[in-house]
């Protein structure tokens, strides 16, 4: 990955890498940990402090921008998805949290990334399947370009995102910059597992859905 040119870009890139790792951390029935997962999740000092303090429920606004509250619910009418959103932070070892297997029907928002509605990519992570059965993003593969993704925040405001594309990628060649690089407008990324299973029974790919604020 290219070296960051500014402190702001470094923070954005670091948060992006953490989120990418989150999509690949092992949970039975959904995904497998890549060999580099343990070393890749090395947050900046600012990210560590923010998550430890639990103060990232709303990202601080930039000059001239309104404050935005954390997302609380996501729904995708075209594929029958509706879920509350748990906040995902950092584990003690610096890796990113993912929803527990027993909460497979609940998606999560990584609070180290962008808040939906603010400039930048907001990332929602959900399981495809867990050891308990099908999970919240099981049918994400069926979503089509132009579909609506509705995200409701803590203030009761609903943001409408439109799906602009999707792709399945190998976890060994995850397009970190494309998915998590800074964007001028508010964008959305939905990530789950996909593809064939490896020898240990874990999917080898990730499915990424891209969206933009309508």
VOPAGU-2260 file (C-alpha; in pm, 1 decimal, decimal comma):
REM VOPAGU-2260
SITE   aa  ch    i         X         Y         Z
SITE  UNK   A    0       0,0       0,0       0,0
SITE  UNK   A    1     145,9     345,3     -79,1
SITE  UNK   A    2     289,6     551,0     203,5
SITE  UNK   A    3      49,3     809,0     346,2
SITE  UNK   A    4     112,9    1166,9     246,3
SITE  UNK   A    5     -62,6    1341,4     529,5
SITE  UNK   A    6    -149,2    1256,6     890,2
SITE  UNK   A    7    -520,1    1259,0     798,1
SITE  UNK   A    8    -463,3    1009,6     518,6
SITE  UNK   A    9    -263,1     789,6     755,2
SITE  UNK   A   10    -551,2     779,1    1001,0
SITE  UNK   A   11    -801,9     702,0     725,0
SITE  UNK   A   12    -578,7     432,5     575,3
SITE  UNK   A   13    -518,9     271,7     914,3
SITE  UNK   A   14    -890,4     258,9     991,0
SITE  UNK   A   15    -947,8     112,5     647,5
SITE  UNK   A   16    -695,3    -164,3     703,5
SITE  UNK   A   17    -849,2    -248,5    1038,9
SITE  UNK   A   18   -1189,4    -277,7     881,1
SITE  UNK   A   19   -1054,8    -501,9     606,6
SITE  UNK   A   20    -910,7    -730,0     870,3
SITE  UNK   A   21   -1244,7    -732,7    1050,3
SITE  UNK   A   22   -1408,8    -881,6     746,2
SITE  UNK   A   23   -1165,0   -1171,9     751,0
SITE  UNK   A   24   -1126,3   -1253,5    1121,5
SITE  UNK   A   25   -1222,9   -1612,2    1199,6
SITE  UNK   A   26   -1568,2   -1697,1    1326,4
SITE  UNK   A   27   -1696,7   -2050,0    1282,6
SITE  UNK   A   28   -1900,1   -2093,2     966,4
SITE  UNK   A   29   -1825,4   -1753,2     819,0
SITE  UNK   A   30   -1464,1   -1665,9     754,0
SITE  UNK   A   31   -1106,2   -1759,5     813,4
SITE  UNK   A   32    -821,7   -1555,9     951,8
SITE  UNK   A   33    -550,2   -1468,6     707,9
SITE  UNK   A   34    -190,8   -1535,7     816,9
SITE  UNK   A   35    -126,4   -1161,3     834,0
SITE  UNK   A   36    -433,5   -1078,1    1040,8
SITE  UNK   A   37    -252,8   -1065,9    1373,1
SITE  UNK   A   38       8,9    -820,9    1252,2
SITE  UNK   A   39    -199,5    -616,2    1010,5
SITE  UNK   A   40    -430,8    -474,3    1275,0
SITE  UNK   A   41    -201,4    -216,2    1426,7
SITE  UNK   A   42    -409,5      94,6    1499,0
SITE  UNK   A   43    -275,6     444,5    1527,8
SITE  UNK   A   44    -261,3     591,9    1874,5
SITE  UNK   A   45    -560,2     812,7    1801,5
SITE  UNK   A   46    -771,1     516,7    1689,7
SITE  UNK   A   47    -678,7     316,2    1999,2
SITE  UNK   A   48    -769,3     596,9    2233,6
SITE  UNK   A   49   -1094,4     667,8    2054,5
SITE  UNK   A   50   -1214,1     307,8    2068,9
SITE  UNK   A   51   -1098,0     245,8    2423,3
SITE  UNK   A   52   -1285,1     551,6    2542,4
SITE  UNK   A   53   -1592,4     446,1    2349,0
SITE  UNK   A   54   -1633,1     799,6    2221,8
SITE  UNK   A   55   -1667,9     719,6    1853,5
SITE  UNK   A   56   -2046,6     691,3    1859,0
SITE  UNK   A   57   -2046,4    1008,7    1653,8
SITE  UNK   A   58   -1745,0    1121,5    1455,4
SITE  UNK   A   59   -1642,3    1482,9    1524,0
SITE  UNK   A   60   -1767,1    1703,0    1240,0
SITE  UNK   A   61   -1532,0    1898,1    1020,3
SITE  UNK   A   62   -1574,2    2272,9     996,7
SITE  UNK   A   63   -1915,8    2360,4     857,2
SITE  UNK   A   64   -2052,9    2006,3     886,6
SITE  UNK   A   65   -2329,8    1898,6    1125,4
SITE  UNK   A   66   -2261,4    1639,2    1394,0
SITE  UNK   A   67   -2394,1    1295,7    1305,9
SITE  UNK   A   68   -2502,0    1021,0    1541,5
SITE  UNK   A   69   -2403,7     656,6    1513,6
SITE  UNK   A   70   -2614,3     429,6    1291,8
SITE  UNK   A   71   -2860,8     208,3    1478,2
SITE  UNK   A   72   -3037,4       7,1    1208,6
SITE  UNK   A   73   -2986,3    -109,7     851,8
SITE  UNK   A   74   -3251,8    -243,9     618,4
SITE  UNK   A   75   -3236,7    -368,6     261,1
SITE  UNK   A   76   -3596,3    -412,9     143,3
SITE  UNK   A   77   -3511,2    -589,7    -183,2
SITE  UNK   A   78   -3354,8    -888,2      -4,3
SITE  UNK   A   79   -3553,8    -879,3     317,5
SITE  UNK   A   80   -3276,1    -760,7     550,7
SITE  UNK   A   81   -3350,7    -561,5     863,0
SITE  UNK   A   82   -3110,2    -549,1    1154,8
SITE  UNK   A   83   -3008,1    -334,2    1443,7
SITE  UNK   A   84   -2643,4    -231,6    1430,0
SITE  UNK   A   85   -2398,1    -305,8    1705,6
SITE  UNK   A   86   -2086,9     -91,4    1732,6
SITE  UNK   A   87   -1760,7    -266,6    1655,3
SITE  UNK   A   88   -1438,3    -141,2    1807,9
SITE  UNK   A   89   -1099,4    -295,1    1874,7
SITE  UNK   A   90   -1009,2    -610,4    2063,2
SITE  UNK   A   91    -737,4    -606,6    2327,9
SITE  UNK   A   92    -484,4    -734,9    2072,6
SITE  UNK   A   93    -559,2    -447,5    1833,3
SITE  UNK   A   94    -771,0    -646,9    1589,8
SITE  UNK   A   95   -1118,4    -528,4    1497,7
SITE  UNK   A   96   -1424,8    -678,5    1660,8
SITE  UNK   A   97   -1681,9    -864,9    1455,5
SITE  UNK   A   98   -2031,7    -969,2    1565,0
SITE  UNK   A   99   -2024,8   -1280,2    1781,8
SITE  UNK   A  100   -2137,0   -1601,2    1611,2
SITE  UNK   A  101   -2440,7   -1625,7    1838,4
SITE  UNK   A  102   -2543,7   -1280,9    1711,2
SITE  UNK   A  103   -2517,1   -1378,9    1348,2
SITE  UNK   A  104   -2844,6   -1209,8    1258,9
SITE  UNK   A  105   -2711,1    -873,0    1375,4
SITE  UNK   A  106   -2483,1    -659,6    1158,6
SITE  UNK   A  107   -2220,4    -424,4    1294,5
SITE  UNK   A  108   -2079,9     -80,3    1215,1
SITE  UNK   A  109   -1706,2     -23,8    1265,6
SITE  UNK   A  110   -1693,4     296,6    1465,7
SITE  UNK   A  111   -1334,9     368,8    1361,9
SITE  UNK   A  112   -1457,0     442,7    1010,3
SITE  UNK   A  113   -1691,8     706,2     873,7
SITE  UNK   A  114   -2035,0     770,6    1021,7
SITE  UNK   A  115   -2302,8     715,9     753,5
SITE  UNK   A  116   -2391,4    1052,2     604,2
SITE  UNK   A  117   -2045,6    1199,3     663,3
SITE  UNK   A  118   -1780,0    1209,7     389,2
SITE  UNK   A  119   -1597,4     881,1     351,7
SITE  UNK   A  120   -1682,4     510,8     345,8
SITE  UNK   A  121   -1897,8     377,8     629,0
SITE  UNK   A  122   -1845,4       4,3     671,7
SITE  UNK   A  123   -2107,4    -245,2     786,9
SITE  UNK   A  124   -1997,6    -602,4     851,7
SITE  UNK   A  125   -2225,9    -903,7     877,3
SITE  UNK   A  126   -2198,3   -1279,8     866,0
SITE  UNK   A  127   -2317,0   -1494,1     578,9
SITE  UNK   A  128   -2351,4   -1807,2     791,0
SITE  UNK   A  129   -2229,9   -1911,5    1135,4
SITE  UNK   A  130   -2233,2   -2241,9    1319,0
SITE  UNK   A  131   -2586,3   -2150,2    1424,8
SITE  UNK   A  132   -2709,4   -2131,2    1064,9
SITE  UNK   A  133   -2775,9   -1860,8     807,6
SITE  UNK   A  134   -2694,5   -1508,1     916,5
SITE  UNK   A  135   -2794,0   -1148,5     846,1
SITE  UNK   A  136   -2608,5   -1104,4     514,2
SITE  UNK   A  137   -2680,0   -1453,0     380,3
SITE  UNK   A  138   -2871,6   -1314,6      80,3
SITE  UNK   A  139   -2644,7   -1018,4      14,3
SITE  UNK   A  140   -2523,7   -1194,1    -299,9
SITE  UNK   A  141   -2869,3   -1139,6    -448,5
SITE  UNK   A  142   -2864,2    -761,5    -417,6
SITE  UNK   A  143   -2876,9    -568,4    -744,4
SITE  UNK   A  144   -2739,4    -239,0    -863,7
SITE  UNK   A  145   -2986,9      38,1    -786,5
SITE  UNK   A  146   -3125,0    -131,4    -474,5
SITE  UNK   A  147   -3184,0      82,9    -166,2
SITE  UNK   A  148   -2998,8      39,6     160,7
SITE  UNK   A  149   -3159,9     234,4     442,9
SITE  UNK   A  150   -2955,5     331,4     748,1
SITE  UNK   A  151   -3130,4     486,3    1048,1
SITE  UNK   A  152   -2927,2     681,7    1303,3
SITE  UNK   A  153   -2979,0     736,8    1674,8
SITE  UNK   A  154   -3171,5    1056,4    1609,7
SITE  UNK   A  155   -3428,0     867,0    1403,0
SITE  UNK   A  156   -3308,0    1003,8    1069,2
SITE  UNK   A  157   -3303,8     757,4     780,9
SITE  UNK   A  158   -3032,9     784,4     515,9
SITE  UNK   A  159   -3095,0     628,1     174,9
SITE  UNK   A  160   -2801,1     472,1      -3,6
SITE  UNK   A  161   -2814,8     331,4    -355,8
SITE  UNK   A  162   -2614,9      23,2    -451,2
SITE  UNK   A  163   -2365,5     109,8    -722,8
SITE  UNK   A  164   -2196,9    -228,0    -758,1
SITE  UNK   A  165   -2071,9    -544,4    -594,2
SITE  UNK   A  166   -1783,3    -784,3    -631,9
SITE  UNK   A  167   -1646,5   -1103,9    -484,3
SITE  UNK   A  168   -1275,5   -1088,7    -404,0
SITE  UNK   A  169   -1022,0   -1329,6    -264,1
SITE  UNK   A  170    -933,6   -1260,0      97,1
SITE  UNK   A  171    -570,3   -1290,9     -11,5
SITE  UNK   A  172    -610,5   -1001,3    -255,2
SITE  UNK   A  173    -848,4    -770,8     -71,6
SITE  UNK   A  174    -875,7    -430,7    -250,7
SITE  UNK   A  175    -813,4    -222,3      59,8
SITE  UNK   A  176    -759,2     111,5    -111,3
SITE  UNK   A  177   -1062,4      74,2    -338,5
SITE  UNK   A  178   -1290,5     -24,5     -54,7
SITE  UNK   A  179   -1162,6     185,9     233,1
SITE  UNK   A  180    -981,4     475,7      71,7
SITE  UNK   A  181   -1119,2     824,8     146,3
SITE  UNK   A  182   -1412,0     946,6     -60,9
SITE  UNK   A  183   -1536,5    1301,6    -103,2
SITE  UNK   A  184   -1900,0    1199,8     -60,4
SITE  UNK   A  185   -2074,1     971,0     184,8
SITE  UNK   A  186   -2039,4     610,8      69,4
SITE  UNK   A  187   -2134,6     273,8     212,0
SITE  UNK   A  188   -1962,0     -64,1     207,8
SITE  UNK   A  189   -2132,3    -388,7     309,8
SITE  UNK   A  190   -1898,9    -682,4     365,8
SITE  UNK   A  191   -1960,8   -1050,5     423,2
SITE  UNK   A  192   -1805,4   -1384,9     333,1
SITE  UNK   A  193   -1848,7   -1564,0       2,0
SITE  UNK   A  194   -1710,1   -1828,1    -227,9
SITE  UNK   A  195   -1585,2   -2184,4    -199,8
SITE  UNK   A  196   -1466,4   -2336,4     124,6
SITE  UNK   A  197   -1105,9   -2407,7     215,1
SITE  UNK   A  198    -980,3   -2727,0     380,9
SITE  UNK   A  199   -1090,8   -2597,5     720,6
SITE  UNK   A  200   -1441,8   -2520,8     602,5
SITE  UNK   A  201   -1407,9   -2142,5     577,6
SITE  UNK   A  202   -1510,7   -1933,4     273,1
SITE  UNK   A  203   -1210,1   -1809,4      80,0
SITE  UNK   A  204   -1365,8   -1489,0     -55,0
SITE  UNK   A  205   -1537,0   -1171,0      62,1
SITE  UNK   A  206   -1842,2   -1019,4    -101,1
SITE  UNK   A  207   -1831,0    -639,2    -111,5
SITE  UNK   A  208   -2131,5    -422,2    -192,5
SITE  UNK   A  209   -2071,3     -56,4    -275,9
SITE  UNK   A  210   -2324,2     218,5    -222,2
SITE  UNK   A  211   -2353,2     595,4    -235,3
SITE  UNK   A  212   -2583,1     837,9     -55,5
SITE  UNK   A  213   -2890,8     903,9    -265,5
